[in-house]
Amino acid sequence: MGTTLREEAKLVLPISNAALSQPSRQDNLHESLMAMISDGRWHVGQRLPAERLLCEEFSVSRNTLRSVLKQLEAKGVVTIRRGSGCYLAETDKEDTPAETPENEAAPVLMEKLEAAYLFLPSVFANAARVISAHDIARLEEVTGLIGRAILDKNWPGLREKSQQFFSIIAGSLDNRIVHDVTCEICASSSFLFPKFSAFAEEDRKKMFADFVLVLKAIKARDPDLSRQTIKVKISNVAYALAKLRGIPTSPVIAADQQANPPP
């Protein structure tokens, strides 16, 4: 007899119980920046201080800062302009329709899933070789928070923590371009959970369980398994999206899954 989504989540939550009591540096930085924005430290359209200055002020690494800024950009709080800097956007953009994943056209979402399928497996395979014990602990914490967000039906929180999950893995490679491209794919496409609540229970359960499988592969420091689990995760979202929206699955994903079916 199959387990329910709630039961699956309970299996993951204990992984991060110890870590949940202490917010991560990303969480602290996110909270600090949002507080400063709310207090009017910067006005709309103003450029935020340079990365070096923000890193010094908050005693964080550039990868941590960039990850948080990407999260804020995904919410519409800031705008990142390549070669120029990060600017404060209109504060009411966070919940506008243009920022919500369910309003993206289904074919566009499928194209972004295809891009993720082509790019991310290599990132995850290489991350499995070099990721630190500290970052693995952070992944465990975030996985627990993803499970909690699902149980609470907190879809914005789910989206944010899902993006953080991918950011931690990409950040472990210590390559700014790889990290930025990974975050761009995740933030711009919202491919992780496009209108998650609309999916069937079975599909939601499968997509959440995929996070656990990816986590286990990374913890095992197994490049091949990490490559395989992220491909399965993306393909499961693609199949669920195709079923939900009545569109064809990416031919690239379908052909690869047929040629290399998971064991």
C-alpha positions in Angstrom: 0.0 0.0 0.0 1.5 3.4 -1.1 2.4 6.1 1.4 0.8 9.5 1.3 2.6 12.8 0.6 2.3 13.6 4.3 3.9 10.4 5.3 6.7 10.9 2.8 7.4 14.4 4.2 7.5 13.0 7.7 10.3 10.7 6.6 12.4 13.7 5.6 11.7 16.2 8.3 13.7 14.5 11.0 16.8 14.8 8.8 17.0 18.5 9.6 15.5 18.8 13.0 18.9 19.8 14.6 19.6 22.3 11.8 16.1 23.8 11.9 16.8 25.3 15.3 19.5 27.6 13.9 18.7 29.7 10.8 21.3 29.4 8.0 23.4 32.3 6.9 21.2 32.6 3.8 18.1 32.8 6.0 19.7 35.5 8.2 20.9 37.5 5.3 17.5 37.3 3.5 15.8 38.5 6.7 18.3 41.3 7.2 18.1 42.6 3.6 14.3 42.5 3.7 14.3 44.4 7.0 16.5 47.1 5.5 14.4 47.4 2.4 11.2 47.7 4.6 12.9 50.4 6.7 13.7 52.4 3.6 17.4 52.1 3.5 17.2 52.1 -0.3 14.6 53.8 -2.5 13.0 52.2 -5.6 15.4 52.2 -8.5 18.5 52.8 -6.3 21.5 50.6 -6.8 22.4 48.4 -3.8 26.0 48.6 -2.5 28.6 46.6 -4.4 28.9 42.9 -3.6 32.2 43.4 -1.8 30.7 45.9 0.5 27.6 43.8 1.3 29.7 40.7 1.9 31.9 42.7 4.3 28.8 44.2 6.1 27.1 40.9 6.7 30.2 38.7 6.9 29.0 36.3 4.1 30.6 34.8 1.0 29.8 36.1 -2.5 28.0 32.8 -3.3 25.7 33.3 -0.3 25.0 36.9 -1.2 24.3 36.1 -4.8 22.0 33.2 -3.9 19.9 35.5 -1.6 19.8 38.3 -4.2 18.6 35.7 -6.8 15.8 34.8 -4.4 14.8 38.4 -4.0 14.9 38.9 -7.7 12.6 35.8 -8.1 10.2 37.6 -5.8 10.4 40.8 -7.7 12.0 42.7 -4.8 15.2 43.6 -6.7 16.4 43.6 -10.3 19.8 42.3 -11.2 21.4 43.9 -14.3 24.5 42.1 -15.6 27.5 44.4 -15.6 25.6 47.1 -13.7 24.5 45.8 -10.3 21.5 45.1 -8.2 18.6 47.6 -8.0 15.6 47.9 -5.7 12.4 47.2 -7.6 8.8 48.1 -6.8 8.0 46.5 -3.5 4.6 45.4 -4.6 5.9 43.2 -7.4 6.2 40.2 -5.2 2.7 38.9 -5.8 1.9 40.3 -9.3 0.7 37.8 -11.9 3.9 38.3 -14.0 5.9 36.8 -11.2 3.9 33.8 -10.5 4.9 30.5 -12.2 1.3 29.4 -13.0 1.0 32.3 -15.4 3.9 31.2 -17.6 2.8 29.7 -20.9 3.0 25.9 -20.7 5.2 25.6 -23.9 7.6 28.1 -22.4 7.8 26.2 -19.1 8.5 23.0 -21.1 11.3 24.7 -23.0 12.8 25.7 -19.7 12.5 22.2 -18.3 14.4 21.0 -21.4 17.1 23.6 -20.8 17.4 22.4 -17.2 17.5 18.8 -18.3 20.4 19.6 -20.7 22.4 21.7 -18.2 21.9 20.6 -14.6 22.9 16.9 -14.7 26.6 17.8 -15.3 26.4 20.4 -12.5 25.0 17.9 -10.0 27.5 15.2 -11.0 30.4 17.5 -10.4 28.9 18.9 -7.2 28.7 15.4 -5.8 32.5 15.2 -6.0 33.3 18.4 -4.2 30.4 19.4 -2.0 31.4 20.1 1.7 29.9 18.5 4.8 28.5 22.0 5.7 26.6 22.3 2.4 25.2 18.8 2.8 23.9 19.8 6.2 22.3 22.8 4.6 20.7 20.6 1.9 19.2 18.4 4.7 17.8 21.5 6.4 16.3 22.9 3.2 14.8 19.5 2.3 13.1 19.4 5.6 11.7 22.9 5.0 10.5 21.9 1.6 8.6 19.1 3.2 7.2 21.4 5.8 6.1 23.9 3.1 4.2 21.1 1.3 2.4 20.1 4.5 1.5 23.7 5.2 0.5 24.3 1.6 2.9 27.2 1.6 3.6 27.4 -2.2 5.7 30.6 -2.2 7.8 29.1 0.6 8.1 25.9 -1.4 9.2 27.8 -4.4 11.8 29.7 -2.4 13.3 26.7 -0.6 13.3 24.7 -3.9 15.4 27.4 -5.5 17.7 27.5 -2.4 18.2 23.7 -2.7 19.6 24.1 -6.3 21.6 27.2 -5.3 23.5 25.3 -2.6 24.4 22.5 -5.0 25.5 24.9 -7.8 27.4 27.1 -5.3 29.5 24.1 -4.1 31.4 24.3 -7.4 32.7 27.7 -6.6 32.1 28.9 -10.2 30.1 32.1 -10.4 28.9 31.5 -14.0 27.7 28.0 -13.3 26.0 29.2 -10.1 24.3 32.1 -11.8 23.1 30.1 -14.8 21.6 27.4 -12.4 19.9 30.1 -10.4 18.7 31.8 -13.5 17.1 28.6 -14.9 15.4 27.9 -11.6 14.3 31.5 -10.8 13.2 32.5 -14.3 11.4 29.3 -15.2 10.0 28.3 -11.8 10.3 24.8 -13.4 10.5 23.1 -10.0 6.8 23.5 -9.1 4.7 25.3 -11.7 1.3 25.7 -10.0 2.3 22.9 -7.6 -1.1 22.7 -5.9 -2.8 21.9 -9.3 -0.9 18.7 -9.7 -2.4 15.4 -8.8 -1.5 14.0 -5.4 0.5 11.2 -7.0 2.6 13.7 -9.0 3.2 16.0 -6.0 4.3 13.0 -4.0 6.7 11.9 -6.7 8.2 15.4 -7.2 8.8 15.8 -3.5 10.3 12.3 -3.2 12.7 13.3 -6.0 14.2 15.9 -3.7 15.0 13.2 -1.2 16.6 11.0 -3.9 18.8 13.8 -5.1 19.8 14.6 -1.5 20.7 10.9 -0.9 22.8 10.8 -4.1 24.7 14.0 -3.2 25.2 12.8 0.4 26.7 9.5 -1.1 29.0 11.7 -3.2 28.0 9.6 -6.2 28.3 11.6 -9.4 26.5 9.0 -11.6 23.6 8.7 -9.3 23.4 12.4 -8.8 23.3 12.9 -12.6 20.6 10.3 -12.9 18.4 11.5 -10.0 18.3 15.1 -11.2 17.3 13.9 -14.7 14.5 11.8 -13.2 13.4 14.8 -11.1 13.2 17.1 -14.1 11.5 14.5 -16.3 8.9 13.8 -13.7 8.0 17.5 -13.6 7.9 17.6 -17.4 5.5 14.6 -17.6 3.3 16.1 -14.9 3.2 19.4 -16.6 2.4 17.8 -19.9 -0.5 15.9 -18.3 -1.8 19.0 -16.4 -1.7 21.4 -19.4 -2.3 18.9 -22.2 0.9 19.7 -24.1 3.6 17.4 -25.6 6.5 16.5 -23.4 9.9 17.8 -24.5 11.1 15.5 -27.3 14.7 15.8 -25.8 13.5 14.6 -22.4 11.2 11.9 -23.8 13.9 10.5 -26.1 16.6 10.4 -23.5 14.3 8.8 -20.9 13.3 6.1 -23.4 16.9 5.4 -24.4 18.2 5.5 -20.8 15.3 4.5 -18.5 16.0 4.7 -14.8 16.6 1.4 -13.1 
